[in-house]
């Protein structure tokens, strides 16, 4: 069963304002959330290093490519 989340009702005005200030198009907001989630997931569960509260900046490039379903080789 797939659950549909209405993007308008699921985001606060403050969240929408942040994306607008950064110039992120509405069509890319979902991908941005997915990239952030994947960065967290990679740092906590796949490549844990240091504290679990640490998200390493270099992981965002990999997470972004994963969110775009892009092919990459990870070393």
Residue pairs with C-beta under 8 A, 6 or more apart in sequence:
7 26
7 29
7 30
11 29
19 26
19 29
19 32
24 32
31 67
31 68
32 67
34 67
35 60
35 63
35 64
35 66
35 67
36 63
38 62
38 63
38 66
38 67
39 55
39 59
39 60
39 62
39 63
40 55
42 59
42 62
42 63
43 49
43 52
43 54
43 55
43 56
43 59
44 52
47 59
49 56
62 72
62 74
65 72
66 72
